Amino acid sequence: MSSESEYPYTGFLDNTNFPPYSHLPMVGELSFDPDNPEEHWCYLGEIVEEPFPMRARTMVQDIEGKKIVLAFYPDNNVPGPDLSKMKVGHTIAIFYPTEHFFLDGTQGIRVEEMKYVKMFPLSIDNMFRASLDILEYNTPEDGKLLCHGCDQRKQGLSKCGKCGFFFYCGRDCQAKGWTDKKHKKFCKTLRDPDFRRMLEWKYVPFESPRFRFSSFSV
């Protein structure tokens, strides 16, 4: 197992980078140019209803409890979302969304570019819990990190060989983290390179082209 890292991460509670719907920009705002944004942002919403069978449309809910319509209008040469993979309780991440008012009077997000959308198999509460745990266990004090098993600060800890986010004194502590701290439930999602990039991008200067997800899963 590898030695610990001190690379900084940001949590999903950062409303600048991970705004709830109430903080999304609106097209038409004087300070916002949708074609040339000056920062990164990503909306996280949990699927709360099965998608409509005849339309690529569903309902999602953000961390504030706001429910909105999520509708897909991909370009003609781009496949639309696989509705069978859109499961209630999973969380959809959307890069660079804006508030949208649909013709039927509903409010939500209109997605036209599928490269900016990805689904993660965790509830939004578990997404936020994972990001908070990552911040807690990756913040050193006097060069020491917290063991994810025994919660003692030490040097020379070994990291999880799969996701790389959590650190352990040895096998006993790793087993405790895997079961008691429920790392088994989160590890596969944390291994996803796109999940890591979302936690790192606060420290990456804005540049063009925009970030996009490396793997498409909706």
N, C-alpha and C positions, 0 to 999 in steps of 0.2 A: 504494500500500500504506500501511497505517496505521502510526502510531507505536507504540512499545512500551507495554505495560501492566504495572503492578506489583500487580495483584490477586492475593491469595494463593489457593493451591490446597492440597488435601490429597491424599496418595497412597493407593493401594489397600492399601499395607502397614500402614496405620493400623488396628489390630485393634479399636479402639473403633467406628469407623464402618463398617469392612468386615471383620467377624469371619469367620474360618473356622468350620466347623461346630462344632468343639470349644468355641467361645466363644459360641455362640448361647444366648439365654435359653431356659428351659424353662417352659412353662405350669405353674403350681402353685408356682413359687418365691415365697417370701414377699416378696421385694423387687421382684417383677415383676408389673405389671398389664398384660396384653396389650391392654386397651381404652384404657389411658391411659399409654403409654410416655413416658419423660421425655427420650429422645434419639433420634437417627436412627441406623439401621444398615441395611446392605445386604449380603446374601450373594452371592458370586460363585462360580459353579460351571461347569466345562466339561463339556459333554455327552460322555460316553464310550461310550455305547451307543445304537443306534437305538431310538426309542420303541417300546413294545409296541403292535402294530397294533390290538388290541381294547380297550386301555385307555390313557388319557392319563397315561402313566407312563414314566419313563426313569431312567437313572443319570447322576449328575453327580459331578465330583471337584473339590475345592477346592484352594487353593494349597498346603496341607499334604499333599495326596495322599489325603485321606479321601474314599472313595466312599460315596455315599448314594443312597437312592431319592428321586426328585422326582415327586410325584403331584399331579394337578390334579383338584379337585372344585369346579368353578365353580357359582355359583347357577344355578337353572333358566333364568332369563331372560338369562343371559350366555353367549355362545358360548365353547366350550372352545378349547384351543390347536390351531393348525393343525399337525398332526404332520409334514406334509411339509416344513415350514420348520425343524424341529428337527434340525439337522445335527450329526453328530459333529465335535468340534473347535471348535464355537462356544460362547460363554460366555453363560450365563443370569444375569441380575441379579434379585434378589428383595428388595424392601423389607420390613422388619419381620418376617422369618420367625422361627419358634421350632422347637426340636427336637420331633420327633414319632415316636412308636412306633406302627407299623401293626399290624393284627390278625394279619398273617402272620408277625410277629416281626421284620420288617425295621425299620430306622431311617432317618429322613430328614426331608423337609420336605413338608408338606401345604399346597397352595396353593388357596385358596378365592376370592380376589379377584384377577382377572386384571389389574386396573389397577396392581398392584404388581409386575408381572413384565415383563421385556423381554430379548430376545436380541440379542447383539452378534456380528458375524461375525469375531471374533478368538478365538484360543485364550486361556486364562487367563494363560499366560506372556506373551503379547503384550499383554494388557490391563494387566498389572502393569508391563511394560517401558514401555508408552506413558505410564503415570501417572508413573513415575520420571523419564522424559525430560522430561515437562512440568514437574515440580518443578525439575529441574536447569536447564532453559533459561528458566524464568520467575522465578528467584531473582536479583534484582539485587545487585551489589556496587558501592558508591560510585556508584550511579545507572547502572551499566552492566550490560547483559545479554549472554549468550553468543550468538554467531552459530551457528546450527545447521549451517552449512556448514563454516566454518573454525575454529570453537571459540575465537575470540578475543572478549574482552569489549570492547564499544564502546557508545557512545551513538548515538542517532539511527538505530538499526536499523529496518528495515521488517518487518512481520509477514506471515505467510502470509495471503493474502487470502481463503482458504477456511476453514481451521479457526481461525486467529488465535492458535494456541498457540506457534508457533515464529518466530524472528526471523532476518533475513539482512542481510548487507552489501549485496548486490545480486543480480543475476540469476545470476551464476556460482555464488555460494554457495547460492542457492536450488536451482539444478539439482543441486548436489552433495548437498544435504539430501534432495532428492526421490528420488535414485537410491542413492547410497552409504549414506545413513542410513535408507533404506527408508521415507521419509515418504509415498511414493506408496501404500504398503500400509496405512498407518494413517489418512491424512487424512480419508477419507470417514467413518469411524467417529468420529473426533474432532470432526467437524462436527455430529454429532447433538446437539441441545440437551440431551437427557437425559444424555449422557456428561459434558457440562460441568457440569450441575447436581450430578451425583454428586461431582465434584471440588471443588465450591464449598460444599457444604452443611455442612461442619464449622464454617463461619463464619456460618451462619444460625441464629439462636436457634430452639429447638424451639417449634413452635406447632401448633395444630389448625386445619384438618384436616391429616392427614399428607401427606407428599410422595407423589405418584404419577407414573408415567411419562406424558409428554404424548402419546406415540404407542405403540400396541400392536403388538408384532411377534412374538408367539408363537402 
